[in-house]
Amino acid sequence: MFLLARRFVLFLFFIGGFMLPVFSQATCEETLNQAATEFDAGRFYSLPAVLKTCLEGGFTADQRFRAFYLLAQAYLVLDDPIAAEDSYLKLLRENPEFVPNEKSDPIDLVYLSRKFTTRPKFTPHVRIGANLSIPRVIYELNTFSSGVSINRSLKVGIPQLGIGVDWNLSDNWSIGAEVNYAPKIHSETITNIARDDKALITDRSAWLDFPILVKYSDDSGRWRPFGYAGFALNLLLSNSASYTFSDFSPSLGNSIKPAEGPDEDLAYKRNFLNRSLVIGGGVKYKIGKNYIYADARYMIGLSNLTIPEKNYYQADGITLASTVTQYQYTSDFFRLDNLAISVGYVRPIYDPRKIKRPSAKGFLRTLFRPKGKSK
């Protein structure tokens, strides 16, 4: 019997713990309705006392927003601008995307809103995608004694990963900085070597790209297009290539003997620090207070990747590289362009605050202050 009573008490505690928040929210909803009734009746002085208990604990985020909405209006009517501004700032902290509408909100609240902004100072984002690398030959080099045919093909580099942050100058303009990891691949097939032989070279590299971008973005609607341009530093992390040389042998019945070995390290033949121009754009889609986006960008390589004095040799700078002796190949002087397609996630860090407007008097005082005089 005692055990049964104990279980019943525990059950009541459980039900009570589950129902208490629901009951509290229902009670605070009644409090909010009472405050609205007081407001409509013109009893503005009573609103803070009516809302006090639930504001200290009990309101949901939406209920807190509605409570501060009422208080901001009431303090405007009571000609208490400091309290009105304080209530409006708390309102924005509950809903930083709220913008009063002249058609549906009190005009005094519309004017009050113009003293504030919630624009994020900084907006972080992450991205993932794939890329295509396009080598642009500056000067073609080879070790072949006769004319050959070179066919370059594009390869997909995945995954391309990135993280960045935008410093927002206005609702539309921002300056962005990013760090992107990008595997980049390209290949070329050389035919007509000694009439019938063929070589396949696949170049694989890994990079850290550091773009600095000037961005313009639409600031309204669920779909928000954007575009940008800028400059990037490109750091080469690693570079290797696989080589397959196919020797056509009539003496063996027109068979092909492929020569193939381990990947060759090319990093010591490449410039570690390179530069690019960046252009791109895309569209953001708003989900709640955050965004997902799709982005396409093109990086125009400005640097020659090949170090001329190391191109034919091993890392010691003396011995001919096996790429030359075994595969009859040496790298062109070239720049590397890159086309990247990404999707990402943006989480704005809203910062509700009062707009600081410097006065003309203060500006002139700063402009004409004598040199050496402290502020």
Secondary structure, 3 states (H helix, E strand, C coil): CHHHHHHHHHHHHHHHHHHHHHHHHHHHHHHHHHHHHHHHCCCHHHHHHHHHHHHHCCCCHHHHHHHHHHHHHHHHHCCCHHHHHHHHHHHHHHCCCCCCCCCCCCHHHHHHHCCEECCCCEEEEEEEEEEEEEEEEEECCCCCCCCCEEEEEECEEEEEEEEEEEEECCCCEEEEEEEEEEEEEEEEEEEEECCCEEEEEEEEEEEEEEEEEEEEECCCCCEEEEEEEEEEEEEEEEEEEEEEEEEEEHHHCCEEEEEECCCEECHHHECCEEEEEEEEEEEEEEECCEEEEEEEEEEEECCCCECHHHCCECCCCCCECHHHHCCCCCCCEEEEEEEEEEEEEECCCCCCEECCCCCHHHHHHHHCCCCCCCC
